[in-house]
Amino acid sequence: MTTLIQSTEQGVLSLTLNRADKRNAFDRELYSALTSALHEADANPDVRVIRLGAEGDCFSAGNDIADFLAEPEQGRRTDPPLYLLQAMRACCKPIVAEVNGKAVGIGATLLLHCDLVYASEGSALMFPFVALGLCPEGGSSQLIPQLAGHVKAFEWLVLGQPCSASDAAQCGLINAVLPVEQLSEQVSKAVAKLAALDPDAVQQSRRRLQQASGERLDALMQAEMDLFEQLLQGDAAQKALNAFVNR
């Protein structure tokens, strides 16, 4: 079974996380598939918009912890998520996310690098890094305080309190919250509108908007992952992650 479903129609590439039995948690195969799909879409002139969604009622539970703890064949454990986020940053094509259910860890931080994000009622973003002896990643330590302020960012990123879809919309982390039966239709309208626009104008505009954060954000993402990797070797993280796997 493929971990990522891909289809293209009228300039829209739909990428659907397909590990519903694992709550769409990211293992190395899914990281690789999604990263490769983004690179391929960037090079394909027939693709104007990327639509990112997930099977089931959980957008993503974050890392597949058992897979994440396994020794990598090469590189660092944090390389696959960093490569994915870098691919999202570098992609010229706009990315529109359809979030139904919980988005946890990397499943939440990757949304910070989408251009439009729509979520269903009852959805939530969760950042349980510190509870696992780790630190925020994906540029979240900069982007979330910028949008929501320090105190809310601390509540979500350090205390690990869930960020409800309504709170996320209020502070600009997502665009809108919709009844679940209306979510897909709203996303379809958004991607169709983007696909109908001049692709060069859209892509150049995306790049200009990204330049506000630019190299500073890229460097921060690398620094976050370096610290994440360091903390991952510590006793607190190893104990918490192994307890999670063996619960």
RAVENFEN-V318122 format. One record per pair of residues at least 12 apart in sequence whose C-alpha atoms are under 7 Angstrom apart, sorted by sequence separation. I is the first residue (numbers start at 1). J is the second residue. If there is no record, write none. Layout:
((I:J) (I:J))
This chain:
((4:16) (5:17) (165:177) (4:17) (5:18) (3:17) (4:18) (3:18) (2:18) (3:19) (97:114) (108:125) (96:114) (108:126) (95:114) (96:115) (97:116) (98:117) (99:118) (100:119) (95:115) (96:116) (97:117) (98:118) (99:119) (100:120) (94:115) (95:116) (96:117) (97:118) (98:119) (99:120) (101:122) (102:123) (103:124) (104:125) (105:126) (136:157) (101:123) (102:124) (103:125) (104:126) (105:127) (100:123) (101:124) (102:125) (103:126) (104:127) (105:128) (148:171) (89:113) (147:171) (85:110) (88:113) (147:172) (4:30) (3:30) (110:138) (130:158) (4:33) (109:138) (127:156) (4:34) (127:157) (109:140) (128:160) (127:160) (13:47) (24:58) (126:160) (11:46) (12:47) (20:55) (23:58) (24:59) (25:60) (126:161) (11:47) (12:48) (13:49) (14:50) (15:51) (16:52) (17:53) (18:54) (20:56) (24:60) (25:61) (26:62) (27:63) (126:162) (11:48) (12:49) (13:50) (14:51) (15:52) (16:53) (17:54) (18:55) (23:60) (24:61) (25:62) (26:63) (27:64) (125:162) (126:163) (11:49) (12:50) (13:51) (14:52) (15:53) (16:54) (17:55) (23:61) (25:63) (26:64) (124:162) (125:163) (12:51) (16:55) (25:64) (124:163) (125:164) (27:67) (59:99) (124:164) (27:68) (59:100) (61:102) (123:164) (124:165) (58:100) (59:101) (60:102) (61:103) (62:104) (123:165) (50:93) (52:95) (57:100) (58:101) (59:102) (60:103) (61:104) (62:105) (63:106) (122:165) (49:93) (50:94) (51:95) (52:96) (53:97) (57:101) (58:102) (59:103) (60:104) (62:106) (121:165) (48:93) (49:94) (50:95) (51:96) (52:97) (53:98) (58:103) (62:107) (49:95) (50:96) (51:97) (52:98) (53:99) (61:107) (119:165) (60:107) (39:87) (31:80) (35:84) (38:87) (42:91) (31:81) (42:92) (42:93) (28:80) (35:87) (31:84) (38:91) (85:138) (118:174) (121:177) (117:174) (118:175) (119:176) (120:177) (121:178) (117:175) (118:176) (119:177) (120:178) (121:179) (116:175) (118:177) (119:178) (120:179) (121:180) (120:180) (120:183) (119:183) (118:187) (139:217) (139:220) (139:221) (138:221) (137:221) (137:224) (136:224) (137:225) (98:187) (135:228) (134:228) (134:231) (133:231) (134:232) (133:236) (134:237) (133:237) (132:237) (133:240) (132:240) (132:241) (93:203) (92:203) (94:206) (49:191) (49:194) (49:195) (48:195) (78:225) (48:199) (78:229) (65:241) (12:191) (66:245) (65:245) (12:195) (11:195))
